[in-house]
């Protein structure tokens, strides 16, 4: 089983977003363990980050991928790191500078700016899409 941790700030409050996240978690649960960890502040996030090995920060200044390349790099990262990866979604000011040195990679989901709440959904959908691409499923088409 693959393990994905997502470190972020603040709980998800909107009902529609909770439902959407739950739908993608349900679709992924046969092959993935998704664990959400919510930091209280930057200091708390830094303490969480120091415990991680395969850390990918999601930031507008990171490397952009097509969905196909996201899938390829996502699975490569999992396979090279004992089937686990940790993503960080920043707060309203982005990824704290104290966290960046611990990041193995910096990825961007888009050049557009999203709230950290919406980024959660986009990330889960892209992980699901990555699985479908890897399995040659028509979902991606």
C-alpha positions as a Markdown table, in Angstrom:
| # | Residue | x | y | z |
|---|---|---|---|---|
| 1 | Unk | 0.0 | 0.0 | 0.0 |
| 2 | Unk | 1.2 | 3.5 | -0.8 |
| 3 | Unk | 1.2 | 6.1 | 1.9 |
| 4 | Unk | 0.5 | 9.8 | 1.2 |
| 5 | Unk | 0.7 | 12.4 | 4.0 |
| 6 | Unk | -0.6 | 15.9 | 3.5 |
| 7 | Unk | 0.6 | 18.6 | 5.9 |
| 8 | Unk | -1.4 | 21.8 | 5.8 |
| 9 | Unk | -2.9 | 24.5 | 7.9 |
| 10 | Unk | -6.4 | 24.7 | 9.3 |
| 11 | Unk | -9.2 | 22.2 | 9.1 |
| 12 | Unk | -11.5 | 21.9 | 6.1 |
| 13 | Unk | -14.8 | 23.6 | 7.0 |
| 14 | Unk | -16.9 | 23.8 | 3.9 |
| 15 | Unk | -19.3 | 20.8 | 3.7 |
| 16 | Unk | -19.1 | 20.6 | -0.1 |
| 17 | Unk | -15.3 | 20.4 | 0.1 |
| 18 | Unk | -15.3 | 17.7 | 2.8 |
| 19 | Unk | -17.7 | 15.7 | 0.5 |
| 20 | Unk | -15.4 | 16.1 | -2.5 |
| 21 | Unk | -12.3 | 15.2 | -0.6 |
| 22 | Unk | -14.1 | 12.1 | 0.9 |
| 23 | Unk | -15.1 | 11.0 | -2.6 |
| 24 | Unk | -11.5 | 11.0 | -3.9 |
| 25 | Unk | -10.2 | 9.4 | -0.7 |
| 26 | Unk | -12.8 | 6.6 | -1.2 |
| 27 | Unk | -11.7 | 6.1 | -4.8 |
| 28 | Unk | -8.0 | 5.8 | -3.7 |
| 29 | Unk | -8.5 | 3.8 | -0.5 |
| 30 | Unk | -7.8 | 0.4 | -2.1 |
| 31 | Unk | -4.2 | 1.3 | -2.9 |
| 32 | Unk | -3.5 | 4.4 | -0.8 |
| 33 | Unk | -3.5 | 5.5 | 2.7 |
| 34 | Unk | -4.2 | 9.2 | 2.8 |
| 35 | Unk | -3.3 | 10.9 | 6.1 |
| 36 | Unk | -4.1 | 14.6 | 6.8 |
| 37 | Unk | -2.0 | 16.4 | 9.4 |
| 38 | Unk | -3.1 | 20.0 | 10.3 |
| 39 | Unk | -0.4 | 22.3 | 11.6 |
| 40 | Unk | -1.4 | 25.0 | 14.2 |
| 41 | Unk | 1.3 | 27.4 | 13.0 |
| 42 | Unk | 4.6 | 27.6 | 11.3 |
| 43 | Unk | 6.6 | 26.4 | 14.3 |
| 44 | Unk | 4.3 | 23.3 | 14.6 |
| 45 | Unk | 4.6 | 22.7 | 10.8 |
| 46 | Unk | 8.4 | 22.9 | 11.1 |
| 47 | Unk | 8.4 | 20.2 | 13.9 |
| 48 | Unk | 6.3 | 18.0 | 11.7 |
| 49 | Unk | 8.4 | 18.5 | 8.6 |
| 50 | Unk | 11.6 | 17.5 | 10.5 |
| 51 | Unk | 10.1 | 14.0 | 10.9 |
| 52 | Unk | 9.6 | 13.5 | 7.2 |
| 53 | Unk | 12.0 | 12.1 | 4.5 |
| 54 | Unk | 10.2 | 12.4 | 1.2 |
| 55 | Unk | 8.8 | 15.9 | 1.3 |
| 56 | Unk | 7.3 | 17.7 | -1.7 |
| 57 | Unk | 6.2 | 21.3 | -1.2 |
| 58 | Unk | 3.4 | 22.6 | -3.4 |
| 59 | Unk | 4.2 | 26.1 | -4.3 |
| 60 | Unk | 3.4 | 28.4 | -7.3 |
| 61 | Unk | 7.1 | 28.8 | -7.9 |
| 62 | Unk | 7.7 | 25.0 | -8.1 |
| 63 | Unk | 8.1 | 22.8 | -11.2 |
| 64 | Unk | 5.0 | 22.5 | -13.3 |
| 65 | Unk | 4.0 | 19.1 | -14.7 |
| 66 | Unk | 1.4 | 17.9 | -17.2 |
| 67 | Unk | -0.9 | 15.3 | -15.7 |
| 68 | Unk | 1.1 | 12.6 | -17.4 |
| 69 | Unk | 4.4 | 13.9 | -16.0 |
| 70 | Unk | 2.8 | 14.4 | -12.5 |
| 71 | Unk | 1.8 | 10.7 | -12.6 |
| 72 | Unk | 5.3 | 9.6 | -13.7 |
| 73 | Unk | 7.1 | 11.7 | -11.0 |
| 74 | Unk | 4.6 | 10.9 | -8.3 |
| 75 | Unk | 5.0 | 7.2 | -8.7 |
| 76 | Unk | 8.8 | 7.5 | -9.1 |
| 77 | Unk | 8.9 | 9.4 | -5.9 |
| 78 | Unk | 6.8 | 6.7 | -4.1 |
| 79 | Unk | 8.9 | 3.9 | -5.5 |
| 80 | Unk | 12.2 | 5.6 | -4.5 |
| 81 | Unk | 11.0 | 6.3 | -1.0 |
| 82 | Unk | 9.5 | 3.1 | 0.5 |
| 83 | Unk | 6.1 | 3.8 | -1.1 |
| 84 | Unk | 5.5 | 7.0 | 0.9 |
| 85 | Unk | 5.4 | 10.7 | 0.1 |
| 86 | Unk | 4.5 | 13.8 | 2.1 |
| 87 | Unk | 3.1 | 16.9 | 0.5 |
| 88 | Unk | 3.0 | 20.3 | 2.1 |
| 89 | Unk | 0.3 | 22.8 | 1.3 |
| 90 | Unk | 1.1 | 26.2 | 2.6 |
| 91 | Unk | -1.1 | 28.8 | 4.2 |
| 92 | Unk | -2.4 | 32.1 | 2.7 |
| 93 | Unk | 1.2 | 33.3 | 2.4 |
| 94 | Unk | 2.5 | 30.1 | 0.8 |
| 95 | Unk | 5.1 | 27.7 | 2.1 |
| 96 | Unk | 7.0 | 29.1 | 5.1 |
| 97 | Unk | 10.6 | 29.8 | 4.3 |
| 98 | Unk | 11.8 | 27.8 | 7.3 |
| 99 | Unk | 10.3 | 24.7 | 5.7 |
| 100 | Unk | 11.8 | 24.9 | 2.2 |
| 101 | Unk | 15.3 | 23.6 | 3.1 |
| 102 | Unk | 13.7 | 20.3 | 4.2 |
| 103 | Unk | 11.8 | 19.8 | 0.9 |
| 104 | Unk | 13.1 | 17.3 | -1.5 |
| 105 | Unk | 11.2 | 18.9 | -4.3 |
| 106 | Unk | 9.1 | 21.9 | -5.1 |
| 107 | Unk | 6.1 | 21.2 | -7.3 |
| 108 | Unk | 3.4 | 23.6 | -8.7 |
| 109 | Unk | -0.1 | 22.5 | -9.4 |
| 110 | Unk | -0.7 | 25.6 | -11.5 |
| 111 | Unk | 0.5 | 29.1 | -12.2 |
| 112 | Unk | -2.8 | 30.2 | -10.9 |
| 113 | Unk | -3.2 | 31.0 | -7.2 |
| 114 | Unk | -5.6 | 28.8 | -5.2 |
| 115 | Unk | -6.7 | 28.8 | -1.6 |
| 116 | Unk | -5.1 | 26.1 | 0.5 |
| 117 | Unk | -8.6 | 24.6 | 0.9 |
| 118 | Unk | -9.0 | 24.2 | -2.9 |
| 119 | Unk | -5.4 | 23.0 | -3.3 |
| 120 | Unk | -6.4 | 20.0 | -1.1 |
| 121 | Unk | -9.0 | 19.0 | -3.6 |
| 122 | Unk | -6.8 | 19.6 | -6.7 |
| 123 | Unk | -4.0 | 17.6 | -5.1 |
| 124 | Unk | -6.3 | 14.6 | -4.4 |
| 125 | Unk | -7.8 | 14.7 | -7.8 |
| 126 | Unk | -4.4 | 14.8 | -9.4 |
| 127 | Unk | -3.3 | 11.8 | -7.3 |
| 128 | Unk | -6.4 | 10.0 | -8.5 |
| 129 | Unk | -5.7 | 11.0 | -12.1 |
| 130 | Unk | -2.1 | 9.8 | -11.7 |
| 131 | Unk | -3.4 | 6.4 | -10.7 |
| 132 | Unk | -5.8 | 6.3 | -13.7 |
| 133 | Unk | -3.0 | 7.4 | -16.1 |
| 134 | Unk | -0.7 | 4.6 | -14.7 |
| 135 | Unk | -3.5 | 2.1 | -15.2 |
| 136 | Unk | -4.3 | 3.3 | -18.7 |
| 137 | Unk | -7.8 | 4.1 | -17.6 |
| 138 | Unk | -9.9 | 6.4 | -19.8 |
| 139 | Unk | -10.7 | 8.7 | -16.9 |
| 140 | Unk | -7.8 | 10.9 | -18.0 |
| 141 | Unk | -9.0 | 11.3 | -21.6 |
